[in-house]
Every structure is written in structure tokens, then in C-alpha cells.
Amino acid sequence: MTALKTSADGQIRWTNWARNETAVPATLTRPASVEQISETIAAATAKGLPVKALGAGHSFTAIAAAHGAAAIDLSAWTGVESSDVASGLVTVRAGTTIKQLNAALDRVGLAMTNLGDIDAQTISGAISTGTHGTGAKLGGIATQVSALQVVLADGSVVTCSADERPDLFNAARVGLGALGVISTVTLRCERSFSLNADERPVPLEAVIEQLDELTTGHDHMEFYWFPYGRKALVKRNDRLPLDAAARPLSRAREFFEYTVMENVVYGAMCRAGRAVPKLVKPLNGLASIALSPRTYSDLSHRVFVTQRDVRFVESEYAVPRESLVDVLNELRAVVPKLAYPVMMPVEVRVAAADDIWLSTAYQRDSAYFAIHQYPGMPYREYFDAFEKIVAQVGGRPHWGKMHTLDAAVLRDRYPRFDDFRRVRAQVDPERVFRNAYLDRVLDAT
Ligand SMILES: Cc1cc2nc3c(=O)[nH]c(=O)nc-3n(C[C@H](O)[C@H](O)[C@H](O)COP(=O)(O)OP(=O)(O)OC[C@H]3O[C@@H](n4cnc5c(N)ncnc54)[C@H](O)[C@@H]3O)c2cc1C
């Protein structure tokens, strides 16, 4: 969960996963009921304090920074409130992590349709920033939300769905934590299923040639492009028939490949590259071919979720799907000219258009480019060059990943931006849920 430390003099300090953002909240509470969430908001507003709900601290932006605010840690407000296997509707408490959610769904034979790369986030934090996985016909996690219960700035507890308060629902599914504190999330789940995973290095030119078949011919497809390597690591995950037996990797192979190769060895390579920048290019090329092909099958969440022990900083933008190759080629042209080399790969994913106002895929079939750099290595020139490339095709930044845009620019990239601000003005006229990041992305003009 979120790194929260209290010093001997009683000062609370919050740090995010990437350790690039910290904050000192004015107060910290850990409610264990909806009533306590409501009371916390009332107590904070009575003192004139802004309020910030804390997820698991896995955003790279300061979206979750509760500086000078009443921080609400939801780690005691977890678990499933109700589940109905026939309809697939499952209501979970806001602080439930995706890991806890997957375990609870396993117990009743249900599963999420699609997930991102890790399971450490809370369900509320994940949907609030538009967290997504990959799949040309599938949306991000927020598209699997069927209803939300939200505690508003005045302490009232409201429910929203497609039929009840639809404007609040359209805004709050990817609500950036700006509209209230989500208390429960109702998810539309489906019968538990297994995925067949095929992961292998493929020459980048071949990936580009086969891109249409790769994106539309598989349920989930992504690739990692190593900027100085010839090959990309392509991951294709496809659903198995419900009655098919899964063939998971052996525990030993899983430990060797995920823990040793992708985390311990890879972490050592990153440290070497940081210490001796001349090594970055050969190491990056080596990483692009070192991973051996593997095929296996397993329960869906065991395939979606990967182990990430090596820390990094990250920016990610969604661009129109048809711009994928152009953006990739522009990045390929820019990276060799950077003054400082790039240690980590670029992750490319896809998602279907959706109808959520501040979703990065709003009304647009999208391709996602996630760029990374190892902590302690310069990244500004690289991230700036990336932002310039994606700006040409109306790129929309992931709300939880590093970017420099403000409301004036974002308003042009989101057709329903003003509708979001209208709903915010209705439910939080005093900006109780503000912080500096939200001031920049929602208010600055
Ligand atoms: C290693 C790593 C891997 C990642 N992989 C992916 C990926 O595959 N796909 C992807 O899209 N993103 C990915 N991310 C980004 C991550 O999913 C998002 O930043 C997500 O928001 C983190 O969730 P969290 O619980 O940590 O929320 P936090 O970062 O703690 O909070 C995010 C926002 O949610 C708000 N919030 C939290 N709880 C509530 C609540 N109850 N009510 C209202 N607002 C609330 C917070 O106030 C804040 O505004 C990754 C991040 C890391 C560090």
C-alpha cells in the first residue's frame, strides 16, 4: 500500500511508488465504514482543509499527493460487499486492491474482463486515473464499472450508474479523485477464464508489418520495443475455451524468468547502465534478445499481472490507433539523437473507444505508448521529445503518469472536458477535493 510514515514529532509523510512525489498531509484517518468517510470529510471541511483519498500510491504524477490536506487512507475499507454470480455484478469497497479483488473473484468463479500489468493498485485509484490493459476490442478498467457509491463534499452518500445520476457516472468513473470519495465500486465481471500466453522476441520491422493482424487477431496484444535493439518482445494473450485445461509455467521456471531474469538480472543491468552510460545501448540491445520465447496458459489474472520490482519513472499517452506506426517511427528517429541514452523499453498497447468523459480512449480506438527511464538517469529531454511527438496527433496523457499538460491544453483534447468541470462545480463547488495537480489539469487556463 501507500508508503506512509509518521516521524517522532508526529509529522506524516507520504511517498509514491516511484519515489518521485512526496507530500505532508495535515491529518490522516483510516475509516472503516461509509459513515466514517462522511464524518472525516465533514471534520476536514469544518477546519477548512482540502480532502484527498489515498489509493496505493502507484501514480507517477502528484494526483494522489495530499499536501496540507486531510488524507483518507482507505486500506481498512476493503473486501467484497456483495457478489451475484448469475449477473456477474460484484460490489467491492473502495480500498480493495486488485490483488485482493482477483482473489475474491476466484473464490466465486468470476473474473475481470481485462486488467493492467500489476495488481497493487486499489480498484478506486485504478479507475480514477483511467488505468487500462490491452485489447483492441476492450476498454480500460473503468469500462467494467456498472455503479459507484460516492461520498460528496457535503458528506452526502450518493449512487450513480448509467440510469441514476448519469452525468456523475460519466464523470466519476475516471474522476481523478476530484469529485468525492468513492466508497464502493460495482463491477461487471464475467465467468472465470484462462488465457493462452505467447511471448517472444520478434524483429521490430516484422511487428510493424503484421500490426493489424497482431492487434485485431488477438484478444490482448502488446509489445515492448527496446530503443537500441532490433527486436521487440511481443506478448499475445488469447482466451481458452471455458473447459480447456490450463498449462501454467512450472514454479521453478516462473521464479527463474520473472524473479531472476526480469527483475534481479534486469535490475543489475539498469544499475550498470546508470553507472556507465556507454553500456546502455549494448545492454538494451541484449535485453531485447535475452528473453526466450515462452508459451503457457493460466487463469486470466495470473497472465495479465506481472512482477515489477525494478522501479522507474514513466509517461504514457493515448493516441489514435491509426497513428501507432507514425508515432513509433518518430520515436525511433528521436531516440538516437538524445544527449542521454534510454535504459528501459517502450510499452505499446491498444484499447477500444469508450464513452467515459475523461477516459484517454474517449470516442477513440487508441494505441498507448508508455515510455520509461531508470531512476537517477536523466529523462526530461526524452519525455519532452515524446510529448512533442504525441501532441501532433492529439495525444492524451494517462492521468497517473508523468506529463506537463494543463487544463488549457487538455480542454482541446477532451470533447467533454467542460461537462466534467460542470459536474465538479455542482458536486464540489468549494473544491474540497482539490490538490496542486488537479488545480493544474482542471483549473489552470
Ligand atoms: C509498477 C506500475 C505499473 C503500472 N501499470 C499500469 C498499467 O498496466 N496500466 C495503467 O493504465 N496504469 C498502470 N500504472 C499506473 C497506475 O495504475 C495508476 O496510477 C493508478 O491510479 C494507481 O492506483 P492507486 O491505487 O495507487 O491510486 P493512487 O495513485 O494512490 O491515486 C490515484 C488517484 O485516485 C484517487 N483515489 C484513490 N482512491 C479513491 C477513492 N476511494 N475515491 C476517489 N478517488 C480516489 C486519488 O485521490 C488520486 O487522485 C502502473 C503504475 C505502476 C507504479
The ligand as a MOL file (V3000), in Angstrom:
LIG
                    3D

  0  0  0     0  0            999 V3000
M  V30 BEGIN CTAB
M  V30 COUNTS 53 58 0 0 0
M  V30 BEGIN ATOM
M  V30 1 C 4.6440 -0.5490 -11.4980 0
M  V30 2 C 3.4100 0.1580 -12.0450 0
M  V30 3 C 2.6800 -0.4730 -13.0620 0
M  V30 4 C 1.5540 0.1620 -13.5960 0
M  V30 5 N 0.8680 -0.4560 -14.5960 0
M  V30 6 C -0.1750 0.1850 -15.1880 0
M  V30 7 C -0.8870 -0.4180 -16.2800 0
M  V30 8 O -0.6140 -1.5420 -16.6840 0
M  V30 9 N -1.8790 0.3130 -16.8530 0
M  V30 10 C -2.2010 1.5740 -16.4500 0
M  V30 11 O -3.0820 2.1900 -17.0470 0
M  V30 12 N -1.5840 2.1380 -15.3850 0
M  V30 13 C -0.5890 1.4700 -14.7550 0
M  V30 14 N 0.0430 2.0590 -13.6790 0
M  V30 15 C -0.4950 3.3210 -13.1430 0
M  V30 16 C -1.5000 3.0480 -12.0240 0
M  V30 17 O -2.3980 2.0220 -12.3810 0
M  V30 18 C -2.3510 4.2890 -11.7340 0
M  V30 19 O -1.5410 5.3850 -11.4720 0
M  V30 20 C -3.3620 4.0490 -10.5780 0
M  V30 21 O -4.0870 5.2050 -10.3450 0
M  V30 22 C -2.7280 3.6830 -9.2770 0
M  V30 23 O -3.7410 3.3120 -8.3640 0
M  V30 24 P -3.5340 3.6340 -6.8250 0
M  V30 25 O -4.4860 2.8140 -6.0300 0
M  V30 26 O -2.1140 3.5230 -6.4940 0
M  V30 27 O -4.0370 5.1450 -6.7830 0
M  V30 28 P -3.2490 6.4450 -6.3030 0
M  V30 29 O -2.1200 6.6910 -7.1990 0
M  V30 30 O -2.9720 6.3520 -4.8530 0
M  V30 31 O -4.3850 7.5560 -6.5520 0
M  V30 32 C -4.7630 7.9140 -7.8500 0
M  V30 33 C -5.9780 8.8330 -7.7860 0
M  V30 34 O -7.1200 8.0740 -7.3620 0
M  V30 35 C -7.7620 8.7840 -6.3310 0
M  V30 36 N -8.4690 7.8520 -5.4610 0
M  V30 37 C -7.9770 6.7690 -4.8230 0
M  V30 38 N -8.9480 6.2190 -4.0860 0
M  V30 39 C -10.0640 6.9680 -4.2630 0
M  V30 40 C -11.3820 6.9170 -3.7580 0
M  V30 41 N -11.7740 5.9600 -2.9320 0
M  V30 42 N -12.2480 7.8650 -4.1610 0
M  V30 43 C -11.8820 8.8400 -5.0070 0
M  V30 44 N -10.6460 8.9490 -5.5040 0
M  V30 45 C -9.7540 8.0050 -5.1420 0
M  V30 46 C -6.6590 9.5110 -5.6190 0
M  V30 47 O -7.1720 10.5690 -4.8290 0
M  V30 48 C -5.8560 10.0060 -6.7970 0
M  V30 49 O -6.4640 11.1350 -7.3300 0
M  V30 50 C 1.1480 1.4460 -13.0960 0
M  V30 51 C 1.8600 2.0330 -12.0500 0
M  V30 52 C 2.9780 1.3960 -11.5320 0
M  V30 53 C 3.7490 2.0620 -10.4180 0
M  V30 END ATOM
M  V30 BEGIN BOND
M  V30 1 1 1 2
M  V30 2 1 2 3
M  V30 3 2 2 52
M  V30 4 2 3 4
M  V30 5 1 4 5
M  V30 6 1 4 50
M  V30 7 2 5 6
M  V30 8 1 6 7
M  V30 9 1 6 13
M  V30 10 2 7 8
M  V30 11 1 7 9
M  V30 12 1 9 10
M  V30 13 2 10 11
M  V30 14 1 10 12
M  V30 15 2 12 13
M  V30 16 1 13 14
M  V30 17 1 14 15
M  V30 18 1 14 50
M  V30 19 1 15 16
M  V30 20 1 16 17
M  V30 21 1 16 18
M  V30 22 1 18 19
M  V30 23 1 18 20
M  V30 24 1 20 21
M  V30 25 1 20 22
M  V30 26 1 22 23
M  V30 27 1 23 24
M  V30 28 2 24 25
M  V30 29 1 24 26
M  V30 30 1 24 27
M  V30 31 1 27 28
M  V30 32 2 28 29
M  V30 33 1 28 30
M  V30 34 1 28 31
M  V30 35 1 31 32
M  V30 36 1 32 33
M  V30 37 1 33 34
M  V30 38 1 33 48
M  V30 39 1 34 35
M  V30 40 1 35 36
M  V30 41 1 35 46
M  V30 42 1 36 37
M  V30 43 1 36 45
M  V30 44 2 37 38
M  V30 45 1 38 39
M  V30 46 1 39 40
M  V30 47 2 39 45
M  V30 48 1 40 41
M  V30 49 2 40 42
M  V30 50 1 42 43
M  V30 51 2 43 44
M  V30 52 1 44 45
M  V30 53 1 46 47
M  V30 54 1 46 48
M  V30 55 1 48 49
M  V30 56 2 50 51
M  V30 57 1 51 52
M  V30 58 1 52 53
M  V30 END BOND
M  V30 END CTAB
M  END
